[in-house]
Amino acid sequence: MDVRYPIGDLQVPENVTLENVQEWLKEIETYTTRLRETVDHLSDEELNKTYRDGAWTVLQLVHHIADSQLNMYQRLKLALTDDNPTVPGFDEEKWAIQPDTELPAESSIKMLEGINERIVSLGNHITEEQLNRTFTHQKNGEITVATKLRKLAWHEEHHLAHIKMALSR
């Protein structure tokens, strides 16, 4: 197993269905509960563990998950409201070392609760036609709403696996 991708690479079905979307939304809907159960009781020492040398700490991962969901949610909404908008990337490494990443994990978990609630609400109203709407990422090119919905669920699970790996080291 490649520890960088403990649940494997992002896999998006060739023909995404509304049933696929509902599965992904269920993962997103339950995520903050599962994340909180994993990190709520941790000591400072545990929050500073990494899943591999040179990787982000558990605390940095929690904050990164919130930062990423925020950015991806915005891109999703732009794809649904604008005609193939161009969206910037964000420097994840620089975001990971900003002073707000020293806050308790709970601050990002609360943020995730709201963002994920909004993602699930939005996703529950997505139509098949909207799955093909797009945005253009400055670095990664054109991305569909279907792909973004899959990534919203996958990315959280990907980093929860990293957190669990760090805690087992």
DSSP file (Angstrom, degrees, kcal/mol; ACC not computed):
  #  RESIDUE AA STRUCTURE BP1 BP2  ACC     N-H-->O    O-->H-N    N-H-->O    O-->H-N    TCO  KAPPA ALPHA  PHI   PSI    X-CA   Y-CA   Z-CA
    1    1 A M              0   0    0      0, 0.0     2,-0.7     0, 0.0     3,-0.0   0.000 360.0 360.0 360.0 136.0    0.0    0.0    0.0
    2    2 A D    >   -     0   0    0      3,-0.3     3,-1.9     1,-0.2     6,-0.3  -0.778 360.0-150.2 -82.4 113.4    1.2    3.5   -0.8
    3    3 A V  T 3  S+     0   0    0     -2,-0.7    -1,-0.2     1,-0.3   162,-0.1   0.728  94.3  64.7 -62.9 -20.3    0.9    5.4    2.5
    4    4 A R  T 3  S+     0   0    0      1,-0.3    -1,-0.3     2,-0.1   158,-0.1   0.809 115.5  29.5 -69.2 -27.2    0.3    8.6    0.6
    5    5 A Y  S X  S+     0   0    0     -3,-1.9     3,-1.9     1,-0.1    -3,-0.3  -0.594  71.1 166.8-130.7  70.0   -3.0    7.1   -0.8
    6    6 A P  T 3  S+     0   0    0      0, 0.0    -1,-0.1     0, 0.0     3,-0.1   0.711  83.4  38.1 -64.7 -20.8   -4.2    4.6    1.9
    7    7 A I  T 3  S-     0   0    0      1,-0.4   151,-0.1   147,-0.1    -4,-0.1   0.255 122.3-105.3-108.4  11.1   -7.6    4.2    0.3
    8    8 A G    <   -     0   0    0     -3,-1.9    -1,-0.4    -6,-0.3     3,-0.1  -0.145  52.3 -44.1  90.3 170.7   -6.3    4.3   -3.2
    9    9 A D  S    S-     0   0    0      1,-0.2     2,-0.2    -3,-0.1    -4,-0.0  -0.258  75.6 -80.0 -67.5 158.7   -6.4    7.0   -5.9
   10   10 A L        -     0   0    0      1,-0.0     2,-0.5     2,-0.0    -1,-0.2  -0.457  50.9-164.9 -59.2 125.1   -9.6    9.0   -6.6
   11   11 A Q        -     0   0    0     -2,-0.2   143,-0.1    -3,-0.1    -1,-0.0  -0.977   8.1-174.8-119.7 122.7  -11.8    6.8   -8.7
   12   12 A V        -     0   0    0     -2,-0.5   135,-0.1     4,-0.0     4,-0.0  -0.972  29.2-117.8-117.2 125.2  -14.7    8.3  -10.6
   13   13 A P        -     0   0    0      0, 0.0     3,-0.4     0, 0.0     7,-0.0  -0.234  21.4-122.9 -57.4 149.6  -17.1    6.1  -12.5
   14   14 A E  S    S+     0   0    0      1,-0.3     2,-0.6     2,-0.0    -2,-0.0   0.902 107.5  32.4 -61.4 -40.8  -17.2    6.8  -16.2
   15   15 A N  S    S-     0   0    0      2,-0.0    -1,-0.3     0, 0.0     2,-0.2  -0.841  85.2-156.9-120.0  92.9  -21.0    7.4  -16.0
   16   16 A V        -     0   0    0     -2,-0.6     2,-0.2    -3,-0.4   115,-0.1  -0.489  11.3-161.9 -71.7 134.0  -21.8    8.9  -12.6
   17   17 A T     >  -     0   0    0     -2,-0.2     4,-1.9     1,-0.1     5,-0.1  -0.672  34.3-109.3-109.7 167.3  -25.5    8.4  -11.6
   18   18 A L  H  > S+     0   0    0     -2,-0.2     4,-2.1     1,-0.2     5,-0.1   0.791 121.1  60.1 -64.9 -26.9  -27.6   10.1   -9.0
   19   19 A E  H  > S+     0   0    0      2,-0.2     4,-1.9     1,-0.2    -1,-0.2   0.904 103.0  50.5 -66.7 -41.1  -27.3    6.9   -7.0
   20   20 A N  H  > S+     0   0    0      1,-0.2     4,-2.2     2,-0.2    -2,-0.2   0.939 109.4  51.8 -57.9 -46.4  -23.5    7.3   -6.9
   21   21 A V  H  X S+     0   0    0     -4,-1.9     4,-2.6     1,-0.2    -2,-0.2   0.899 106.5  53.0 -59.2 -42.6  -24.0   10.9   -5.7
   22   22 A Q  H  X S+     0   0    0     -4,-2.1     4,-1.7     1,-0.2    -1,-0.2   0.884 107.9  51.2 -62.6 -38.8  -26.3    9.7   -2.9
   23   23 A E  H  X S+     0   0    0     -4,-1.9     4,-1.5     2,-0.2    -1,-0.2   0.930 112.2  46.5 -61.6 -45.4  -23.7    7.2   -1.7
   24   24 A W  H  X S+     0   0    0     -4,-2.2     4,-2.2     1,-0.2    -2,-0.2   0.882 109.2  54.3 -65.9 -38.5  -21.1    9.9   -1.6
   25   25 A L  H  X S+     0   0    0     -4,-2.6     4,-2.8     1,-0.2    -1,-0.2   0.854 103.5  56.2 -65.5 -33.9  -23.4   12.3    0.2
   26   26 A K  H  X S+     0   0    0     -4,-1.7     4,-1.5     2,-0.2    -1,-0.2   0.902 107.7  48.9 -63.5 -40.0  -24.0    9.7    2.9
   27   27 A E  H  X S+     0   0    0     -4,-1.5     4,-0.7     1,-0.2    -2,-0.2   0.931 113.9  45.8 -62.7 -45.3  -20.2    9.5    3.5
   28   28 A I  H >X S+     0   0    0     -4,-2.2     3,-0.7     1,-0.2     4,-0.5   0.899 109.3  55.9 -64.5 -41.1  -20.0   13.3    3.7
   29   29 A E  H 3< S+     0   0    0     -4,-2.8     4,-0.2     1,-0.2    -1,-0.2   0.835 115.3  36.6 -62.4 -34.7  -23.0   13.5    6.0
   30   30 A T  H 3X S+     0   0    0     -4,-1.5     4,-1.9    -3,-0.2    -1,-0.2   0.474  92.8  95.4 -96.2  -2.8  -21.5   11.2    8.6
   31   31 A Y  H <X S+     0   0    0     -4,-0.7     4,-3.0    -3,-0.7     5,-0.2   0.906  78.8  50.7 -61.6 -48.8  -17.9   12.4    8.3
   32   32 A T  H  X S+     0   0    0     -4,-0.5     4,-2.8     1,-0.2    -1,-0.2   0.860 109.5  52.5 -64.0 -33.0  -17.7   15.0   11.0
   33   33 A T  H  > S+     0   0    0     -3,-0.2     4,-2.3    -4,-0.2    -1,-0.2   0.941 113.2  44.2 -63.3 -46.0  -19.1   12.5   13.6
   34   34 A R  H  X S+     0   0    0     -4,-1.9     4,-1.2     2,-0.2    -2,-0.2   0.880 114.9  48.7 -67.4 -38.3  -16.5    9.9   12.6
   35   35 A L  H  X S+     0   0    0     -4,-3.0     4,-2.1     2,-0.2     3,-0.4   0.935 111.6  49.3 -65.9 -46.0  -13.7   12.5   12.5
   36   36 A R  H  X S+     0   0    0     -4,-2.8     4,-2.7    -5,-0.2     5,-0.3   0.910 108.0  54.0 -60.4 -43.0  -14.7   13.8   16.0
   37   37 A E  H  < S+     0   0    0     -4,-2.3     4,-0.3     1,-0.2    -1,-0.2   0.825 112.5  46.2 -59.7 -30.9  -14.8   10.3   17.4
   38   38 A T  H  < S+     0   0    0     -4,-1.2    -2,-0.2    -3,-0.4    -1,-0.2   0.856 126.4  23.1 -80.7 -37.0  -11.3    9.8   16.1
   39   39 A V  H >< S+     0   0    0     -4,-2.1     3,-1.6     1,-0.1    -2,-0.2   0.626  95.4  87.5-111.1 -14.3   -9.7   13.1   17.3
   40   40 A D  T 3< S+     0   0    0     -4,-2.7    -3,-0.1    -5,-0.3    -1,-0.1   0.853  95.6  41.6 -57.0 -38.6  -11.7   14.4   20.2
   41   41 A H  T 3  S+     0   0    0     -4,-0.3    -1,-0.3    -5,-0.3    -2,-0.1   0.356  88.1 126.0 -92.6   5.1   -9.9   12.5   23.0
   42   42 A L    <   -     0   0    0     -3,-1.6     2,-0.1     1,-0.1    -3,-0.1  -0.345  53.5-132.9 -76.1 145.3   -6.4   13.0   21.6
   43   43 A S     >  -     0   0    0      1,-0.1     4,-2.5    -2,-0.1     5,-0.2  -0.362  32.4-102.4 -80.1 168.1   -3.5   14.4   23.7
   44   44 A D  H  > S+     0   0    0      1,-0.2     4,-1.0     2,-0.2    -1,-0.1   0.883 124.7  55.3 -59.0 -37.8   -1.2   17.1   22.3
   45   45 A E  H  4 S+     0   0    0      1,-0.2     3,-0.4     2,-0.2    -1,-0.2   0.921 109.5  45.3 -62.2 -43.7    1.4   14.4   21.7
   46   46 A E  H >4 S+     0   0    0      1,-0.2     3,-1.6     2,-0.2    12,-0.3   0.884 108.4  56.6 -67.6 -38.1   -1.1   12.4   19.6
   47   47 A L  H 3< S+     0   0    0     -4,-2.5    12,-2.4     1,-0.3    13,-0.3   0.720 105.5  53.8 -65.6 -19.8   -2.2   15.5   17.7
   48   48 A N  T 3< S+     0   0    0     -4,-1.0    -1,-0.3    -3,-0.4    -2,-0.2   0.367  85.4 111.5 -95.8   4.2    1.4   16.0   16.7
   49   49 A K    <   -     0   0    0     -3,-1.6     9,-1.6    -4,-0.1     2,-0.3  -0.403  53.4-151.8 -74.0 154.9    1.9   12.5   15.2
   50   50 A T  B     -A   57   0A   0    116,-0.2     7,-0.1     7,-0.2     3,-0.1  -0.905  20.4-133.1-124.2 156.3    2.3   12.0   11.5
   51   51 A Y  S    S+     0   0    0      5,-0.5     2,-0.3    -2,-0.3     6,-0.1   0.662  93.9   3.2 -82.6 -15.8    1.5    9.0    9.3
   52   52 A R  S >  S-     0   0    0      4,-0.2     3,-2.0   -48,-0.0    -1,-0.2  -0.963  98.1 -75.0-158.6 159.2    4.9    9.2    7.7
   53   53 A D  T 3  S+     0   0    0     -2,-0.3     3,-0.1     1,-0.3    -2,-0.0  -0.333 118.4  16.6 -59.4 134.8    8.1   11.3    8.1
   54   54 A G  T 3  S+     0   0    0      1,-0.3    -1,-0.3    -2,-0.0     2,-0.1   0.417  99.3 123.2  83.8  -2.0    7.7   14.7    6.7
   55   55 A A  S <  S-     0   0    0     -3,-2.0    -1,-0.3     1,-0.1     2,-0.0  -0.372  71.0 -84.4 -86.3 169.0    3.9   14.5    6.6
   56   56 A W        -     0   0    0      1,-0.1    -5,-0.5    -3,-0.1    -4,-0.2  -0.338  47.9-108.9 -66.3 153.7    1.4   16.9    8.2
   57   57 A T  B  >  -A   50   0A   0     -7,-0.1     4,-2.6     1,-0.1    -7,-0.2  -0.298  32.1-101.9 -74.5 167.4    0.5   16.3   11.8
   58   58 A V  H  > S+     0   0    0     -9,-1.6     4,-2.3   -12,-0.3   -10,-0.2   0.929 125.7  49.8 -55.3 -46.0   -3.0   15.0   12.8
   59   59 A L  H  > S+     0   0    0    -12,-2.4     4,-2.1     1,-0.2    -1,-0.2   0.921 110.3  49.0 -62.3 -43.7   -3.9   18.5   13.8
   60   60 A Q  H  > S+     0   0    0    -13,-0.3     4,-2.6     1,-0.2    -1,-0.2   0.884 109.4  53.9 -62.8 -37.1   -2.7   20.0   10.5
   61   61 A L  H  X S+     0   0    0     -4,-2.6     4,-2.6     2,-0.2    -2,-0.2   0.921 106.3  51.4 -62.5 -44.0   -4.6   17.3    8.6
   62   62 A V  H  X S+     0   0    0     -4,-2.3     4,-1.6     1,-0.2    -2,-0.2   0.936 113.7  44.3 -59.2 -46.1   -7.9   18.2   10.4
   63   63 A H  H  X S+     0   0    0     -4,-2.1     4,-2.5     1,-0.2    -1,-0.2   0.884 111.9  53.5 -66.8 -37.4   -7.4   21.8    9.5
   64   64 A H  H  X S+     0   0    0     -4,-2.6     4,-3.0     2,-0.2     5,-0.2   0.903 104.4  55.1 -63.4 -41.1   -6.4   20.9    5.9
   65   65 A I  H  X S+     0   0    0     -4,-2.6     4,-2.6     1,-0.2    -1,-0.2   0.928 110.7  45.4 -58.6 -45.0   -9.6   18.9    5.5
   66   66 A A  H  X S+     0   0    0     -4,-1.6     4,-2.3     2,-0.2    -1,-0.2   0.929 113.1  49.9 -64.6 -45.2  -11.7   21.9    6.4
   67   67 A D  H  X S+     0   0    0     -4,-2.5     4,-2.1     1,-0.2    -2,-0.2   0.921 113.5  46.3 -58.8 -44.3   -9.7   24.2    4.2
   68   68 A S  H  X S+     0   0    0     -4,-3.0     4,-3.1     2,-0.2     5,-0.3   0.917 110.6  50.8 -67.2 -44.0  -10.0   21.8    1.2
   69   69 A Q  H  X S+     0   0    0     -4,-2.6     4,-2.7    -5,-0.2     5,-0.2   0.904 109.6  52.9 -61.0 -39.0  -13.8   21.2    1.7
   70   70 A L  H  X S+     0   0    0     -4,-2.3     4,-1.9    -5,-0.2    -2,-0.2   0.948 113.2  42.5 -58.9 -50.0  -14.2   25.0    1.8
   71   71 A N  H  X S+     0   0    0     -4,-2.1     4,-2.0     1,-0.2    -2,-0.2   0.909 116.0  47.9 -64.4 -43.3  -12.4   25.5   -1.5
   72   72 A M  H  X S+     0   0    0     -4,-3.1     4,-2.4     2,-0.2    -1,-0.2   0.871 109.4  53.5 -68.7 -35.7  -14.1   22.5   -3.2
   73   73 A Y  H  X S+     0   0    0     -4,-2.7     4,-2.5    -5,-0.3    -1,-0.2   0.926 108.6  49.9 -62.5 -44.0  -17.5   23.6   -2.0
   74   74 A Q  H  X S+     0   0    0     -4,-1.9     4,-2.4    -5,-0.2    -2,-0.2   0.920 110.7  49.5 -61.0 -43.2  -17.0   27.0   -3.5
   75   75 A R  H  X S+     0   0    0     -4,-2.0     4,-2.4     2,-0.2    -1,-0.2   0.901 109.7  52.2 -63.2 -40.6  -15.8   25.4   -6.8
   76   76 A L  H  X S+     0   0    0     -4,-2.4     4,-1.7     2,-0.2    -2,-0.2   0.938 111.0  46.4 -59.9 -48.0  -18.9   23.2   -6.8
   77   77 A K  H  X S+     0   0    0     -4,-2.5     4,-1.4     1,-0.2     5,-0.2   0.893 111.2  51.9 -64.8 -38.6  -21.2   26.2   -6.4
   78   78 A L  H  X S+     0   0    0     -4,-2.4     4,-3.0     1,-0.2     3,-0.3   0.911 108.0  51.9 -63.3 -41.1  -19.4   28.2   -9.1
   79   79 A A  H  < S+     0   0    0     -4,-2.4     5,-0.3     1,-0.2    55,-0.3   0.842 112.1  47.2 -63.2 -32.4  -19.8   25.3  -11.5
   80   80 A L  H  < S+     0   0    0     -4,-1.7    -1,-0.2    -5,-0.2    -2,-0.2   0.713 123.6  30.8 -80.9 -20.5  -23.5   25.1  -10.8
   81   81 A T  H  < S+     0   0    0     -4,-1.4     2,-0.3    -3,-0.3    -2,-0.2   0.675 114.8  52.2-113.0 -21.9  -24.1   28.9  -11.1
   82   82 A D  S  < S-     0   0    0     -4,-3.0     2,-1.1    -5,-0.2    52,-0.2  -0.737  87.5-102.1-116.2 163.6  -21.6   30.1  -13.7
   83   83 A D  S    S-     0   0    0     -2,-0.3    -4,-0.1     1,-0.2    52,-0.1  -0.739  89.4 -44.8 -89.8  98.2  -20.7   29.0  -17.2
   84   84 A N  S    S-     0   0    0     -2,-1.1    51,-0.2    50,-0.6    -1,-0.2   0.914  81.2-160.8  45.0  61.0  -17.5   27.0  -16.8
   85   85 A P        -     0   0    0      0, 0.0    51,-3.5     0, 0.0     2,-0.5  -0.294  16.1-120.8 -68.1 154.3  -15.7   29.5  -14.5
   86   86 A T  E     -b  136   0B   0     49,-0.2    51,-0.2    51,-0.0    56,-0.0  -0.847  32.4-167.0 -93.6 130.3  -12.0   29.4  -14.0
   87   87 A V  E     -b  137   0B   0     49,-2.9    51,-2.4    -2,-0.5     2,-0.1  -0.916  15.4-123.6-120.9 144.9  -11.0   28.8  -10.4
   88   88 A P        -     0   0    0      0, 0.0     2,-0.1     0, 0.0    49,-0.0  -0.435  19.3-128.5 -80.4 158.4   -7.6   29.2   -8.7
   89   89 A G        -     0   0    0     -2,-0.1     2,-0.4    48,-0.0     0, 0.0  -0.288  22.8-130.4 -82.9-177.2   -5.8   26.5   -6.8
   90   90 A F        -     0   0    0     -2,-0.1     2,-1.4   -22,-0.0     3,-0.1  -0.997  18.2-112.8-138.6 145.7   -4.5   27.1   -3.3
   91   91 A D     >  -     0   0    0     -2,-0.4     4,-2.5     1,-0.2     3,-0.3  -0.606  30.9-171.3 -78.9  94.8   -1.1   26.5   -1.9
   92   92 A E  H  > S+     0   0    0     -2,-1.4     4,-2.1     1,-0.2    -1,-0.2   0.847  81.9  55.2 -58.1 -38.2   -2.0   23.7    0.6
   93   93 A E  H  4 S+     0   0    0      2,-0.2     4,-0.5     1,-0.2    -1,-0.2   0.910 111.1  43.9 -63.9 -42.4    1.5   23.7    2.1
   94   94 A K  H >4 S+     0   0    0     -3,-0.3     3,-0.9     1,-0.2    -2,-0.2   0.883 113.0  51.6 -70.9 -37.5    1.3   27.5    2.9
   95   95 A W  H >< S+     0   0    0     -4,-2.5     3,-1.3     1,-0.2    -2,-0.2   0.881 103.1  61.2 -63.0 -36.4   -2.2   27.1    4.2
   96   96 A A  T 3< S+     0   0    0     -4,-2.1    -1,-0.2     1,-0.3    -2,-0.2   0.649 106.7  44.4 -68.1 -15.9   -1.1   24.3    6.5
   97   97 A I  T <  S+     0   0    0     -3,-0.9    -1,-0.3    -4,-0.5    -2,-0.2   0.255  82.3 119.8-115.2  12.5    1.3   26.5    8.4
   98   98 A Q  S X  S-     0   0    0     -3,-1.3     3,-2.3    -4,-0.2     4,-0.1  -0.421  78.9-106.3 -73.1 155.5   -0.8   29.6    8.9
   99   99 A P  G >  S+     0   0    0      0, 0.0     3,-1.8     0, 0.0     4,-0.2   0.777 115.4  66.7 -56.2 -29.3   -1.5   30.6   12.5
  100  100 A D  G >  S+     0   0    0      1,-0.3     3,-1.2     2,-0.2    -4,-0.1   0.679  86.3  71.0 -68.6 -13.7   -5.1   29.4   12.4
  101  101 A T  G <  S+     0   0    0     -3,-2.3    -1,-0.3     1,-0.2   -38,-0.1   0.455  87.3  65.2 -81.3   2.5   -3.8   25.9   12.1
  102  102 A E  G <  S+     0   0    0     -3,-1.8    -1,-0.2    -4,-0.1    -2,-0.2   0.472  80.6 104.3 -96.1  -5.1   -2.7   26.0   15.7
  103  103 A L  S <  S-     0   0    0     -3,-1.2   -40,-0.1    -4,-0.2     5,-0.1  -0.259  89.9 -79.7 -66.0 161.7   -6.3   26.3   16.9
  104  104 A P    >>  -     0   0    0      0, 0.0     3,-1.4     0, 0.0     4,-0.6  -0.281  40.3-113.9 -59.5 152.1   -7.9   23.3   18.5
  105  105 A A  H >> S+     0   0    0      1,-0.3     4,-2.1     2,-0.2     3,-0.9   0.812 110.9  72.9 -56.8 -31.7   -9.2   20.7   16.0
  106  106 A E  H 3> S+     0   0    0      1,-0.3     4,-2.7     2,-0.2    -1,-0.3   0.817  86.7  62.7 -57.5 -32.2  -12.8   21.5   17.1
  107  107 A S  H <> S+     0   0    0     -3,-1.4     4,-1.5     1,-0.2    -1,-0.3   0.907 109.6  39.7 -62.1 -39.7  -12.7   24.8   15.2
  108  108 A S  H <X S+     0   0    0     -3,-0.9     4,-2.7    -4,-0.6    -1,-0.2   0.823 112.2  55.8 -78.1 -31.3  -12.2   23.0   11.9
  109  109 A I  H  X S+     0   0    0     -4,-2.1     4,-2.3     2,-0.2    -2,-0.2   0.921 108.3  48.7 -65.9 -41.8  -14.7   20.2   12.8
  110  110 A K  H  X S+     0   0    0     -4,-2.7     4,-1.7     2,-0.2    -2,-0.2   0.921 111.5  50.2 -60.4 -43.0  -17.4   22.9   13.5
  111  111 A M  H  X S+     0   0    0     -4,-1.5     4,-2.5    -5,-0.2    -2,-0.2   0.923 110.2  50.2 -60.0 -45.0  -16.5   24.5   10.1
  112  112 A L  H  X S+     0   0    0     -4,-2.7     4,-3.2     1,-0.2     5,-0.4   0.863 103.3  60.0 -62.7 -36.9  -16.8   21.1    8.4
  113  113 A E  H  X S+     0   0    0     -4,-2.3     4,-1.9     1,-0.2    -1,-0.2   0.943 111.2  40.0 -56.9 -46.9  -20.2   20.4   10.0
  114  114 A G  H  X S+     0   0    0     -4,-1.7     4,-2.0     2,-0.2    -2,-0.2   0.928 117.6  46.7 -69.3 -45.4  -21.6   23.5    8.3
  115  115 A I  H  X S+     0   0    0     -4,-2.5     4,-2.6     1,-0.2    -2,-0.2   0.942 114.4  47.5 -63.1 -47.0  -19.8   23.1    5.0
  116  116 A N  H  X S+     0   0    0     -4,-3.2     4,-2.7     1,-0.2     5,-0.2   0.877 109.2  54.0 -64.6 -36.4  -20.7   19.4    4.8
  117  117 A E  H  X S+     0   0    0     -4,-1.9     4,-2.2    -5,-0.4    -1,-0.2   0.917 111.4  46.1 -60.7 -41.6  -24.3   20.1    5.7
  118  118 A R  H  X S+     0   0    0     -4,-2.0     4,-2.6     2,-0.2    -2,-0.2   0.897 111.6  51.2 -67.9 -40.8  -24.4   22.6    2.8
  119  119 A I  H  X S+     0   0    0     -4,-2.6     4,-3.3     2,-0.2    -2,-0.2   0.934 111.6  47.4 -61.6 -46.3  -22.7   20.2    0.4
  120  120 A V  H  X S+     0   0    0     -4,-2.7     4,-2.2     2,-0.2    -2,-0.2   0.914 112.5  49.1 -63.6 -43.0  -25.3   17.5    1.3
  121  121 A S  H  < S+     0   0    0     -4,-2.2     4,-0.4    -5,-0.2    -1,-0.2   0.938 115.4  43.7 -61.3 -46.6  -28.2   19.8    0.9
  122  122 A L  H >< S+     0   0    0     -4,-2.6     3,-1.6     1,-0.2    -2,-0.2   0.935 113.4  51.6 -63.0 -46.9  -26.9   21.0   -2.5
  123  123 A G  H >< S+     0   0    0     -4,-3.3     3,-1.3     1,-0.3    -1,-0.2   0.825 100.6  62.1 -62.2 -32.7  -26.1   17.5   -3.6
  124  124 A N  T 3< S+     0   0    0     -4,-2.2    -1,-0.3     1,-0.2    -2,-0.2   0.646 107.9  44.8 -67.8 -13.1  -29.6   16.3   -2.7
  125  125 A H  T <  S+     0   0    0     -3,-1.6    -1,-0.2    -4,-0.4    -2,-0.2   0.300  83.7 123.0-112.6   7.2  -30.9   18.7   -5.3
  126  126 A I    <   -     0   0    0     -3,-1.3     2,-0.2    -4,-0.2    -3,-0.0  -0.457  49.7-147.8 -69.2 139.0  -28.4   18.0   -8.1
  127  127 A T     >  -     0   0    0     -2,-0.1     4,-1.1     1,-0.1     3,-0.1  -0.665  26.3-109.2-101.6 163.6  -30.0   16.9  -11.4
  128  128 A E  T  4 S+     0   0    0     -2,-0.2     3,-0.5     1,-0.2     4,-0.4   0.884 120.5  54.0 -58.3 -38.3  -28.4   14.5  -13.9
  129  129 A E  T >4 S+     0   0    0      1,-0.2     3,-1.3     2,-0.2    -1,-0.2   0.887 103.8  55.4 -64.0 -38.3  -27.8   17.4  -16.3
  130  130 A Q  G >4 S+     0   0    0      1,-0.3     3,-1.6     2,-0.2    15,-0.4   0.753  90.7  73.7 -68.3 -23.4  -26.0   19.3  -13.6
  131  131 A L  G 3< S+     0   0    0     -4,-1.1    15,-2.2    -3,-0.5    16,-0.3   0.772  96.8  51.0 -59.9 -24.6  -23.5   16.5  -13.1
  132  132 A N  G <  S+     0   0    0     -3,-1.3    -1,-0.3    -4,-0.4    -2,-0.2   0.469  82.4 113.1 -94.2  -3.1  -22.0   17.4  -16.4
  133  133 A R    <   -     0   0    0     -3,-1.6    12,-2.1    -4,-0.2     2,-0.3  -0.319  54.2-155.1 -64.8 156.9  -21.5   21.1  -15.6
  134  134 A T  E     - C   0 144B   0    -55,-0.3   -50,-0.6    10,-0.2     2,-0.3  -0.869  25.4-165.1-134.8 162.4  -17.9   22.2  -15.4
  135  135 A F  E     - C   0 143B   0      8,-2.0     8,-2.9    -2,-0.3     2,-0.6  -0.932  27.2-125.7-133.8 161.7  -15.4   24.5  -13.9
  136  136 A T  E     -bC  86 142B   0    -51,-3.5   -49,-2.9    -2,-0.3     2,-0.4  -0.944  16.3-150.4-113.9 118.4  -11.8   25.0  -15.1
  137  137 A H  E  >  -bC  87 141B   0      4,-3.1     4,-2.0    -2,-0.6   -51,-0.0  -0.687  20.6-126.9 -83.7 135.4   -9.1   24.7  -12.4
  138  138 A Q  T  4 S+     0   0    0    -51,-2.4    -1,-0.1    -2,-0.4     4,-0.1   0.831 105.3  20.9 -53.4 -36.4   -6.0   26.8  -13.2
  139  139 A K  T  4 S+     0   0    0      2,-0.1    -1,-0.2     1,-0.1    -2,-0.0   0.817 129.4  42.1-100.2 -38.4   -3.7   23.8  -12.8
  140  140 A N  T  4 S-     0   0    0      1,-0.3    -2,-0.2     3,-0.0     2,-0.1   0.450  94.7-140.5 -97.1  -1.8   -5.9   20.7  -13.3
  141  141 A G  E  <  +C  137   0B   0     -4,-2.0    -4,-3.1     2,-0.0    -1,-0.3  -0.370  55.9   2.0  79.9-157.2   -8.1   21.8  -16.2
  142  142 A E  E     -C  136   0B   0     -6,-0.3     2,-0.4    -2,-0.1    -6,-0.2  -0.482  63.4-177.0 -76.2 132.8  -11.8   21.1  -16.7
  143  143 A I  E     -C  135   0B   0     -8,-2.9    -8,-2.0    -2,-0.2     2,-0.1  -0.991  16.9-134.8-132.1 135.9  -13.6   19.3  -13.9
  144  144 A T  E  >  -C  134   0B   0     -2,-0.4     4,-2.3   -10,-0.2   -10,-0.2  -0.460  23.4-116.5 -86.9 161.4  -17.2   18.2  -13.8
  145  145 A V  H  > S+     0   0    0    -12,-2.1     4,-2.6   -15,-0.4     5,-0.2   0.888 117.6  56.8 -59.1 -40.7  -19.7   18.6  -11.0
  146  146 A A  H  > S+     0   0    0    -15,-2.2     4,-2.0   -13,-0.3    -1,-0.2   0.926 108.3  45.5 -58.8 -45.9  -19.8   14.7  -10.8
  147  147 A T  H  > S+     0   0    0    -16,-0.3     4,-2.5     1,-0.2    -1,-0.2   0.899 112.0  51.7 -65.2 -40.5  -16.1   14.5  -10.3
  148  148 A K  H  X S+     0   0    0     -4,-2.3     4,-2.4     2,-0.2    -2,-0.2   0.906 108.2  51.5 -65.3 -40.9  -16.1   17.3   -7.7
  149  149 A L  H  X S+     0   0    0     -4,-2.6     4,-1.3     1,-0.2    -1,-0.2   0.913 111.1  48.3 -61.7 -41.6  -18.8   15.5   -5.7
  150  150 A R  H  X S+     0   0    0     -4,-2.0     4,-2.8    -5,-0.2     3,-0.3   0.922 111.8  49.4 -62.9 -42.8  -16.8   12.3   -5.8
  151  151 A K  H  X S+     0   0    0     -4,-2.5     4,-2.9     1,-0.2     5,-0.3   0.861 102.6  61.3 -67.5 -34.4  -13.7   14.1   -4.7
  152  152 A L  H  X S+     0   0    0     -4,-2.4     4,-0.8     1,-0.2    -1,-0.2   0.892 114.1  35.6 -57.6 -39.8  -15.5   15.9   -1.8
  153  153 A A  H  X S+     0   0    0     -4,-1.3     4,-1.8    -3,-0.3    -2,-0.2   0.919 118.9  49.3 -78.6 -46.4  -16.3   12.4   -0.3
  154  154 A W  H  X S+     0   0    0     -4,-2.8     4,-2.9     1,-0.2     5,-0.2   0.912 106.3  55.8 -60.7 -45.0  -13.0   10.7   -1.3
  155  155 A H  H  X S+     0   0    0     -4,-2.9     4,-1.9     1,-0.2    -1,-0.2   0.885 107.7  48.0 -60.4 -41.8  -10.8   13.5    0.1
  156  156 A E  H  X S+     0   0    0     -4,-0.8     4,-2.1    -5,-0.3    -1,-0.2   0.938 114.5  45.4 -64.2 -45.6  -12.2   13.4    3.6
  157  157 A E  H  X S+     0   0    0     -4,-1.8     4,-2.1     1,-0.2    -2,-0.2   0.885 109.0  57.7 -65.1 -38.7  -12.0    9.6    3.7
  158  158 A H  H  X S+     0   0    0     -4,-2.9     4,-1.3     1,-0.2    -1,-0.2   0.916 112.1  40.0 -56.2 -47.5   -8.4    9.7    2.3
  159  159 A H  H  X S+     0   0    0     -4,-1.9     4,-2.4     2,-0.2    -1,-0.2   0.785 108.6  59.4 -80.4 -26.1   -7.3   12.0    5.2
  160  160 A L  H  X S+     0   0    0     -4,-2.1     4,-2.4     2,-0.2    -1,-0.2   0.903 106.1  51.0 -63.4 -38.9   -9.2   10.2    7.9
  161  161 A A  H  X S+     0   0    0     -4,-2.1     4,-2.3     2,-0.2    -2,-0.2   0.895 108.3  51.8 -62.9 -39.4   -7.2    7.1    6.9
  162  162 A H  H  X S+     0   0    0     -4,-1.3     4,-2.6     2,-0.2    -2,-0.2   0.929 109.3  50.1 -61.0 -44.5   -4.0    9.2    7.2
  163  163 A I  H  X S+     0   0    0     -4,-2.4     4,-2.3     1,-0.2    -2,-0.2   0.926 111.1  47.8 -60.4 -45.8   -5.1   10.3   10.7
  164  164 A K  H  X S+     0   0    0     -4,-2.4     4,-1.2     1,-0.2    -1,-0.2   0.875 111.2  51.6 -65.2 -36.4   -5.8    6.7   11.8
  165  165 A M  H  X S+     0   0    0     -4,-2.3     4,-0.5     2,-0.2     3,-0.4   0.923 109.3  50.1 -63.7 -44.0   -2.4    5.6   10.4
  166  166 A A  H >< S+     0   0    0     -4,-2.6     3,-1.2     1,-0.2  -116,-0.2   0.915 109.4  51.0 -60.8 -43.0   -0.6    8.4   12.3
  167  167 A L  H 3< S+     0   0    0     -4,-2.3    -1,-0.2     1,-0.3    -2,-0.2   0.743 107.7  53.3 -69.3 -22.5   -2.3    7.3   15.5
  168  168 A S  H 3<        0   0    0     -4,-1.2    -1,-0.3    -3,-0.4    -2,-0.2   0.517 360.0 360.0 -89.6  -4.1   -1.3    3.7   15.1
  169  169 A R    <<        0   0    0     -3,-1.2    -1,-0.2    -4,-0.5    -2,-0.1   0.473 360.0 360.0 -77.0 360.0    2.4    4.6   14.6
